[in-house]
Amino acid sequence: MSVLDTTNLPQALDHLSTRPGVYLFRDAGGEIVYVGKAKSLRPRVRSYFRGGHTESLKTRELVRRVVSLETIVVGSEAEALILEANLIKEHRPRFNLQLRDDKRYPYIKVTLQEPFPRVWVTRRIRSDGARYFGPFTSVGTMRAALEVVKRLYTVRSCRYDLPSEAPARPCLDHHIGRCKAPCVGLQSQADYRSMIDEILRILDGDVEALQAEVSQRMRKASEALDFEEAARQRDVARGLDTLAREQRVQRVDGGDQDVLGLARDGDMGSAVVMRIRNGVLLGRETQRLTGVEGEEEGPLLSAFASRFYLGRGTALGAELPREILVPVDFEDREILEEVLGERAGRKVRVVVPQRGERQRLVELAAQNARHTLEDRVTSLAMAPDRADDALYELQDRLGLKVVPRLIAGFDISHTQGSETVASVVTFQNGEPRKAGYRHMRIKGERGNDDYRSMAQAVERYIRRLKEADERLPDLILIDGGKGQLGAAHAVLQEMDVPDVALASLAKREEEVFLPGRPEAVRMSRRDRALHVLQRVRDESHRFAVTYNRKLRSRRTLESELSGIPGVGPSRQRALLTRFGSVRGVKQASADEIARLPGFGAGLAQRILVYLGA
């Protein structure tokens, strides 16, 4: 790497290499403000400072800020193209084209490398022995396929390393019919793999053949008067029909293609990549672009295509199409073909169609880009079942073994060390489950020792569930930091409940702490997984504070009434139950008080006089 100071610019530029490479411009603060590539570094960099680019306001402002530059010499233009894409991705220089909302496509992953494979959605492709289906830019198509799989097949959702690692008993999925519990030996490996083989057929698009099999199962169930099974097979058949129709509707001419479209307005732009595989339009990915003002379409397309395909690493090489259709030619088109071909292990052509069906597809991509720019729509459609998706995301964020379908949230509340109470709230499938709400007074002299109070609350709650043989929560969420988490963790270890996961959520920074991990798990404030935890935490806090206030109000009432002759603890409680507060007693009539059991007209009058009513 060569670093040059631009204060002595002519001499600095004269010493640049004429080989291919990458150049980095830095400002006075040392920040990289632009990264570019060149077939020959010296003439390319000189052009910024000796005319040729100065007609662009953006470039004039860039040059004005440059204090130093670095150059990296590489062996070929292809290497320069790859290095440029990686450096832009790493440093995100302000004067380079920026891709916003840069998301990977979702894939359906089947973990065939495991004895009992799982099926789930991922945005990361790894060389781990699993099979990946996609990419799905039409989220509706992907979810339709998954819905059929979930209805027809009992795929496990847990993350146990079966069969070496297993829980002591089946989880809730087994009891509600979503899993046959291979984790505890209730389903054989052969039977499970046979089920996975059918799932692979669905995801491979072999839908029509399966439709006949499902119809036959439905008829057999109906003839055997097993109407529940017949209804289930009927729903599966409808799901397969939906998938078959979707494939027929999205079928277009051609084979494996990506079609690129661009649109821009001032400094903002939009890019669309339409993906066609096996002649089926899977959907589109949209990217919002910034920093495009003054850029011509060719260089803009070159920058976008390089960033889009090369900034994602090598994992997606096998998913590259055989053709990429683009609206205009650009300088690095042949170099991009060379690099993508190496990654795919076969030839990848970047084509500028002039007529026919390919040209129609390019025009369609451009229309999509324009509509996206107008509507500011740059994200995939939200899933209809948000809570369920958020729970799977939460499982991933916290590394949980099972999907946290049942969450119990704990909080402690007290008034300057007195009236210490604990609350427990339960959420099932992301929604409050009021039947599981509990509150309790903390026993003993705990004062404002939140750690010991939390330990007692968790211990009493878990013991009650075990004694009643009720289901334990998948996740316990503690309102607090590492101290409260440590106290609860010690209790769970002592009570031997390894299948119950534990986490705490601190209010100030919204940090999530897990046992055994010194660093907090940080999530984006917009992360739906964090929103689930916040809802549980806030509800447990509300429930604890409400109970604490109730006890404090009761204590205040009892203390004010205790000075009245003839009004002992039992009569104080009767007044509290009937009127709710001292104010309520004052507003009551003597007849209303006298009608209470154990009260008479004389005592009622004495109470009102004492309270000054």
N, C-alpha and C positions, 0 to 999 in steps of 0.2 A: 504494500500500500504506500502511496506517495502523498504527502501532505504539503500543500503550497499556500503561501501567504499572498493574498491579492494586492497588498500594498505596493509591491513592485511587479505590477501585472504583466508588462511585456516580457520580462525575463522569465517569469513564472510560466507563462503560456508556452514559451519557446522550449521549455524543458519537458513538456508533456510527451508521453509516448504516442506513437502512431498505431499502436496495436489495438485490437478490440478490448473494451473494458467498460467499467461503470464509474461515473463521477458523482460525488456528493458535495453539495453546496451547504456551507454552514454560515450562520449569522454571528453577530457580535457576542451573543451568549453561548456560542458553541453548539446550538441546536441545528440539527439537519433540517433544512427547509426544502430541499429538492434532491431527488435521485434520478439520474438519467443513464442511458446506455449509449454506446457508440460503436460503429464499425471501426472507426479510427478516432481515438480520444482527442488528439491535438486539434484537428479542424473543427470538430463538433463543439468543444468547449470554447474555442476562440470565437465561434459564431455568436455566442452570447454577448461578448464584450467588444466585438468589432463589427457590429451590425448584422443584419440578416434576421434577427428576431425582435428588434427593438420596436417594430410596429405594434406589438402586443402590449397593452397596458399591464397585464399580469406579468409578462416577462420583464418589463422595465422595472416593476416593483421588486421582482425577485432579484435582479441584478443589483439594484440599489442596496439590498440587504446583505448581499454576499460579502463576507470578510475573508473566508478561507475555503479552500476546496480540497477534496481528497479524490484520488483516482485509484482504481483497482484494475490491474491488467489481468485479462483471462485469455484462454486459449482460442476461443472462437466466438462468433456472434451469438450462437445458441447458448453458450455459457453466460454471456453477458445478459441475454434476455432473461434467463432463469435467475441470475443473481439480482438483477434489477427488481424483479417481482418479489423476491424474498426480502430484500432490503426495504422496499416500500411497505410491505406487510408488517415488518418489524418496527419501523420508525414512524410510519404514517406522516410523512412530511406535508406541511400545510400547502405547498404549491403543486403537489402532485394530485392527479385525479383521485378522489376519495369515493369508495364504495360504501354506502350506508346500508344498515340492516343486512349485512353480509352473512346469511345463514346457509348452512349446508342443507341439502335435501334430506328429508327423512327416508329411512330405509326400514324394512321389516327384517329383523335379524333372527335366524334360527340357529341356536348354539349346538350344532351337530357334533362338536368336539366333546360334548358332555354325555354321560350315560343316559341322563334324562333331560333332553333338550328343552330349552325355554324359547318362547316366541315373544319378541317385544320390538319396540320402535327405537331406533338410534339414529344419530346424525354423524356418527363416526365409523369409518370403515377401517378394520384392522385385519392383519393376516394372522388370524387366530383359529382357523379351521371352521368357522361358522359360515353359513350361507346367508347372503344378503340379497334381498329382493327390492328392486327399485332402480333409480331414485323415484320417489313419488312426489311430483310437484302438484298433483291433484290430491289434496288431503282427503277429499271425499271418497275417492277411489280407494285409497289406502285404508281408511277407517271402515269402509264397506267390507273390504277383504278381512280385516281383523274381526269385525263383528260376526261374520260368518264363522270364522275360526273359533271365536269364543263361545258361540251358541252350540256348535256341533262338537267341539272337542274340549276336553278337560285338561288343558295345559297348565302346568304349575306356574305360579307367579313368584314363588319364594326364590331366595338366592343361596340356599344350602348347597354345598358341594356333595351332592348325592353320588354314591351311597355312603361315603366315608363320614360325612357330616350330616346329622339329621336331628330334628327336634324330638322332644319326649312324646309329643302327641300332635295330631293333625291340627291345622289352623282352621280359621272360619271358612275358607274356600271349600274345604271338604264337606263341612256341615251344610253349606248352601248349594252343594252340587256342582261347584266349579272345578273341583279337583278330586281325583280318586285316591289321593294320599299315597303316592309311591314312596314318599319320605319315610313312612312307617311300615312299608311292605304290603300295603293294601292293593297295589297294582304292580304287576311284573314289568321288568324292563322290556321284554319282548312285546307285550301288549302296548306299552307306552310308545315304543319305536314304530309299531305298526300305525298308531294314530298319527305320529309325526310324518310318516310317509304320505298319508292322505293330505295332510296340511301342505306338504311340499307340492303336491299335484295342484292344489288350489292356487297357491302362490305362483306356480309356473304357468298359470293360465289354462290348465286343463279342466275348465269348468264344465263344459258341455258333457264330457264323459261322466263326471261325478253327478250331474243332474239326474241321469238315468238311474244311477245306483241309489240316490236319495229317494227318488220316486218309488223305487221298488221297496225300500225299507218302510216308507210311509204306508204302502198298500199292505205289507205284511203285518205291520202294527195294527192297522185298522181291522184286518181280518181276524186278528187275535184279540180284538176288543180292547187293546191297549191304547186307549184314545189319548192319553197324556203323551206317550211316545210318538203317536201319529201326528199330534199337533206340533211337537218339537221338530219332527222331520219336515212338516209342512213349512214352518218358519225358515228352516235351513234352505229348503227348495226355493223359497221366495228370495232369500239372500243371494243364492247362486244365480237366479234369474236376473237380479239387479246387476251383478258383476258381468254376466254375459252381455246384457244390453249396453252397459258402459263400454265394454271392449268394442262392440260393434259400432257404437256411435263415434268413438274416438279413433277409429281406423282411418288412416289416410294413405295416399300413395307414397311409396318410398320404403326405406329400410331403417337403418340406425342413423339418425341425424340430429344435430343441434341446429337451431335456427336463431340467429341473433338479430335483434332490432334495437334501434336507438331513437330517442327523442330528447330534445332539450329546449330550454326557455331561459335565456340569460345565463346566470351562473349555475342553474340547476338543470339536471337531466335525469333521464330514466333509461334503463337498459332492460331488455327482456331476453331470456333464453328459453325457447320452446324445445322440449325434449321429445323426440320421436324414437321409439324402440320397437323393432319388429313390425314397423308400419302402424304402431299405435301411439297416438298423441297422449303422453302421460300427463302433460300439463305444462306449466311454465314457472320459471323463477324470475323474480323482478329484483332489480337493484336500483337504489336511488343514488345518483351521482351528484357530486358537488365539485366546484372548481373547473367547470367546463367552458366558461366564457372565453371566447376568442379562439377556441380550439377548432380546427377543421375536422370534418367527419372522419377522414382517413386516420390521422394520428389519434383521435379520440377512440375509434374502434380498435386500433392497435393496442392502446393502453388498457382499454377495458378487457379485451380478449386475453392479453397476457396476464393481467391481474386475476381474472376469473379462473383461468385454467392452470396457471403456474403457481399461483399463491396458495394452492390447496395441497401441496405436497404430492407424493407419488402414490398414495393409497388408492386413489380413484382411477388409476391407469386402465384397469380392466373395464371400467364403465364408460370410457371415452367412446364417442360414436365413430363411425367410419367416415362421416362427412360433417363438416361444419359449414353451414350456409351463411354468408355475410352479405350486407347490402352494397359495400364498396371494397375495392382493393386497398391494401395498405402496405407500408414498407416492409414490415417484418412477417408478412404472410408465409413465405416459404420457410423462414427460420422456425416459426411457430409450428408448421407442419412437421418439421424435422424433430423438434423436441417432443411434441405430442406423440408422434409415431414411436419414438424410443420408449416412452412411458407405457404406451398401449401394447407394445410388442408386435405391432402391425402398422400398416399404412393408415394415416389419418389425413384426409384431404380437406383443405380450407378453400371453399369454392364461392365465386361470385356469379350466381346464376343470372342469365340474361333473358330467359323466356321459359314458358311452360310451368309445370307444377312447382318446381323449385322456386321460381320467381314469385309465384303466388304465395308460397309459404313465407318468403322474405317480406313481402308486403303485409301479410297478416301479422308477422312479428312486429313490424313498424307500427301498425295500428294499435297493437296491444301496448307498445311502449308509450305511444301518445296518450292513450286512455289512462294508463298508469300515472303518467306525469300530471294529467289534468285532475285526476281524482285523489292524488297523493296516496294511492294504495300500493304499499310496497311490502306487505306481509301476507303470509298465507292465512286462509280463513281459520277463525277460531273453532276449536272443537265444540260440538254441542254439549258434550258431557265434561264440563270443566273440572268439576271436583275430582272425578276419577283420574283424569290426566294429571292434575296437580298432585294427587297422592303418589302416582308413579314417579313423578319428578322428585317428590320429597324422598321417596325411597332411594332414588339415585343420588341426590345431594348428600344424604346422610349415610349412605352405604348400608342401608338396613337389609336384613335378610328377607323380610316379608313386606308386602305392601301394608302401610299403616292404616288399615281400614278402621280400627278402633283406637282412638287416641284419648288418653286421660290427662287433663291439665290440672296442675296443683298450684296453689298460691297461699301465702300466709298474710294475715292482716291483724294488727293490734293497735291499741291506742296508748302510746307512751308506755308500752310494756304490759298493759292490762287488756283484758277482754281479747286474749290471743285466740284466733280462730284459724282454721284451715278450710279451704274449699277444694272440691274435686268436681270438674265438669268433664263430660264425655262427648266426643264427636265421632260419629260413625259415617264413613264414606264422605267425609268433609263437611257434614252438617251436624248441628247440635242434637244430642240425644238426651233430652231433659230427664228421661226416666233414670239415667245413670248419675244425675247430679247428687252430690252429697256435701254437707258441711259438718264440721265437728269442732268442739271446743278442745283446745290443747290442754292436756292434763299436766299437773305439776307446776312448779315455779319456773317456767321457761322465760318469762319476761319478754324482752325483745331479742332473744336468741333465735334468729330465724333458722339457723342450721339445725339445731336440735328439734325445733318445732316441725320443720319440714321432714326430718327423719321420722318423727312420731306419726305424722300424718300419712306418709307413704306406708309405713309399717302397718298401721291400723287398717288402711284401705286394702292392702294386698291380703292381709290375714283374713279379713271379712270375706273377700272374694273366694279365697281358697277353702274356707270353712263351709261356705255355701255352694262350693263346686261350681262357681260362675266363671264365665270366660274372663281371662286376664287380658289387659290391653296389649295391643301390639307395640305401642309407644307411650311412654310417660313423658310429658313435657313439664319441666319445672320453670316457674317464673323466677328468674334470678340468674346468678352467675356461677362461677366455679365452686364457691363454697356450698351453696344449696345443692348443686349437682353432686358434689362429693359426698354429702350427707345422705342423699337419696341412694346413691350408688352403693354405699356401704350396707344399707338396709337390704337392697335387692340381692347383694352377694350373700348376706347372712341368711336370707330367706330362701336361697337357692331357686331363683326364677330366671334362668339364663335366657329364656325366650322373650322376655320383656325388654325392649330397647328403651334407652333413656337419653334425654337431651334437655338442655336448659336454654332459655332465650332471655338475654339481658336487654333491658329496655333502652339504655342510653344509645348504644351503637347498633342495636338489633343484631348482636352477635349470637351465634348458636355454638354451644359448647357440648362436646361429647366425652364420655369417660375414656381416659387413656390417651386423649389427644391434647397436647399442650396449647396448640393454636386453635383459634376459633374458626368455624366454618362461616365464611362471609358470602352472602348472596346479594344479588341486585335487589334494590327496593321494589322493582317491578316483577320480581320472580314470584310465580304463583305458588311455588313450594313455601317460600317465606310467608306469603299471605295466609296460608293454612295455619302455620305456627302462630302468627300474630292473632288470628281470630281465636284460637284456643287460649292463648295467653291472656288476651284482653277479657275474654268471657270468664276465665277463672278468677281474674282480678276483680271484675265486677261482682261476681257472686260472693267472694270473700269479703269485700268492703260492705256489701249490703248486709251480710250477716253480722259483721262487726258493729255496724251502725244500729242494728236492731237490738243487740245486746247492750250497747251503750245507752240507748234510749230507755230500755227496760231498767237499767241500773239507776238512771237519773230519776225515773218515775218512782221507783221503790224507795230511793233515798228521801225524796220529798214527802212521800206518804208515811214514812216510818215514824215521824214525830206525832202523828195523830193518835191519841189514846184509843185503844180498841181496834186499831187497824194493824194486824200482824202480817207476817209473810204470806199466809194463805189468802187473806183479804186483799193484800196488795196485788197478788197475781190475778185475782178475780177482776179487780178494777182495770189492770193492764190488758187482760184478755178482752174485756167488754168495751173499753173506751180507747185503748191504744196509747194514750199519752196523758200527761197532767192537764194539758190544754183540753183534751177530750173530756176529762172528768169535770173540769171547771164549767164546760159548756152543757153538761148534763143537768137534768132537773133532779130534784130530791126524790120524786117518785121513781125515776129510772134507776137511781142508785138503790133505793129501798127495795126494789123488786129482785135484786141480786140475792142468791141464796146466802144466808148468814148475815144479811144486812136488814136494818129496820129503818123506820122514819127518823128516829132520834139520831142514829149513827150517820145516816145520809145527810141530815142537816148539819151535824158536827163537822163532817168532811168538807162541805161547801163553805162553812164559816171559816174553817182553818185555812182553806185555800184562797179565801178572799173573793169567792165567786159571788 
